[in-house]
Amino acid sequence: MNVSPPVGIPVVAASAAAPLSLRQRRQQELRQQLSDVATQLFLERGFDAVRVADVARACGVTEKTVYNHFPTKESLLSDRWDHSIQALRTQLSDPTTAPVDAALAVLEAELAYLITQGRQHGSSLAQVSRFGALVRATPSLLAHQRGAMDRLTDAAAAALAEQTGRSPEDPEPLITASALTGLWTVFFHSLHRHLRTGDPGQVEVDVLGDLHQAADVLRRGLLHRPTRNTR
């Protein structure tokens, strides 16, 4: 998929790495094509009405080839979670960056990508909104999203534990990781709430405001009740 959905599929630019071989680039391009075509078919027909065989046919490959890249039909729409997980793990590995700031950096990169797409392609924000509606209306996609969030939390806990010499199952890294990945929930809800404006610039301002408000709550801790809304 080439746009970020408001529910469950964040997009993060891949971090700098060694140059890919020609074979690796072709495999990456095919994987992207499969995800993009599947996204379009699911939006047009509905998730349950499209078979993996339909995606394979539209891409000119075998059904087995699709499964070689994506183990389930649901994963055709959520492979971008791998990028988010890796980006968060990388950010948290920097001992000079506070955990909340590390999570914000990943989410701000995702939002910047989304806004850039919205400015370059007039229909992108509308498609993101439609995709969010599809995910919310499809129980199997919601379940897959919850599983992806669990993987994100586990990765964050492991990265935090490595920094402190603790076990990822110790209370401190576990609760910290759970709090950090709660920012993703705020991100998705904020996108869903603000995308209807249709103005990429305003969406960016509003979502960033929500993210930083939530991050401030994490920085203060939970000693106090939420502050009263004065807006």
N, C-alpha and C positions, 0 to 999 in steps of 0.2 A: 504494500500500500504506500502511496506517495504523499499522503497528507495525514496529519496527526488527528486521531479521533478524540472526542471529548471524554470517552469512557474507555480506559483500559489499554490504549496502545500509544504510549508515548514515543516520540521520535527523537533520537539523539544522534548527532553527527559522530561517525566512527572516529576514535582517537587515532593519532598518528601511529603508524606501524610500518613494518618492513614492506617494500613493494610487493604486490601480488604477482604471481606467475600468470601467464596467459590463461592456463586452465582454471586457476582460481578466480580470475576476473570473469570468465565465461560462466562459471558456476554461480558466482555472485549475481551476475546479470540475469541468469535464468531464474534464480530464487526470487529476485525482485520482480521479474515479469510475472511469475506465478502468483505472487502476493497481490500485485496490482490488478491483474485480470480477475482473480478471485474476488477482490474487493468490489470491482465494478459489477460483476455478475450478481453478487450478493445484494448490492444496493438496488439493482434493477429488478431482480426476481424474488428476493428474500432468501435468507440463509438456508432454510429447510428445503427450498425448492431447487437448489443447486447441488449437484453431486460432484464429487472429486473428479469423476470421469468427464464432466462438462468442462471443468477448468483445464484438464489435460488436453481435451480436444481443442479448446480455444487457443491453447498455446502450442499446439502441434507436437505434443509429447505424449508418452504413455502414462497411464495412471500410476504405474510403479515409479516412474520418474518423480511424480509429484510427491509420493510418499517417501522417496529417498531424501527429499528436502524438508518435508513437513509431515511429522508422524500422525497428525490428526487433521481433520477438516478445520477445526477451530483454530489450530496453530497457523493456518494460512493468513489469519488476520492479526496475529499477535506476536509475530517473530521479532518485532521492534522492541519488545520487552528485553530481549537479550542485550540490546544496545544500552538501554537504561540501566540494567543491572551492572554491566561492565563499567559504564560511566560513573555510577555511584561508588562502585568498589574502588575505582581509580581515585576519585576525589577524596574518599575517606582514608586512603592510604597516605595522604599528605598530613603529617603530624602538625603542620603549621596552620592548617585550616580547621576551624571549628566545625563539628558535625552538622549543625544547622546550616552553616554557610556552604558546606559541601553539597547538601541536598538542594539548596536553593540554586547553586550553580548549574546543576543538572536540569532542573525544571526551567530555569530561565533560558537555557539553551534550547530546550524543547519548544518553549513558547516563541522564541525568536524564529525558529524554523517555521512554525505554524504561521506566524504573522508574515514572514517573507513569502510563503506560498500564497497567502491570502491576497497580498498586494500584486503578485505576479499573475495569479490566475483568479479572475473575478468570481468563479463558482466554488473556489476551494473551501471557504468558510461554510457555505451552504452544504457542501458535501460532508464536511466534518460533522455538522449538526445532524445530517441524515444518518451518518454512520453511528453516532452516539445513540440515536433512537433505535437503530437496528440491534446494537449490543444490549440495550436495556430491555428490548422486547424478546430476546432470545436466551432462554435459561442456560443452554449449554455454553454460550459465549460469556454469560455472567459467571458461570462456574469456572471457566477457563481463566477469566480475569482474576478471580479470587486466588486461583492457584499461582498466577503470575505475581500477584502482590505478595503472596507467601514467599516466593522465591526471592523477590526483592528484599523483603525483611530478613530472610536468612542470610543473604549476601552481605547486607549492611551489618548484621550482628557479627558475622565472621570477620569482616574487615575491622570493626571496632575492637573485637576481642584480640585480634592479632596485634593491634597497636598497644594493648594494655597487658598482654600476656595472660589473659583470662580465657575461659572456655566460652564459646558462643552461646552456651546455655546458661551462663551465669546471669543473675538478674539485671546487672547494670547494662551490659551491652545489649541484652535482649529488649529491655524496656526502652533504651535509647533508640534502637533500630525501629521498634514499633512506632515510636513517636515520630521519627523522621519520615517513615513511609506514609504516615498519616498526611503528610504534606501532599502526597500524590492524590489522595482522596479530595483534599481541598482544591487541588488543581483541576481535577476532572469536573467537580461540581461547579467550580467557578467558570470554566469554559462553557458548560451547559447553560449556565445562567446568563452569561454575557454575549455568547455568540449571536444571539438573536438580533443584536444591534446591527450586525453586518458591516461595521466599520473596523477594519483591522487595527487602526491606531487606538481606538477607544477600547477594543477588546484587550489589547496589550496593557493599557494603563489599568483597566479594571482588574484583570487577572493578577498582574503584578501586585496591585494593592492588596488583594485578598491573600496572596501568598505571603507577603511580608507581614501582614497582620497576624496570620497564623504562626509564622516563624517567631514573631515577638512573644507570643504566648508560650512557645517552647523555651525561649530564652529566659523568660521570667519564672518558668516552672509552674506547678499547679498548686501553689500555696493559697491562691485567691480564686474567687469565682470570676467568670468572664466579666469584663467591664461593661457598663451600661452603654448602649448605642446612643450616641449624641448626634448622629447624622439625620 
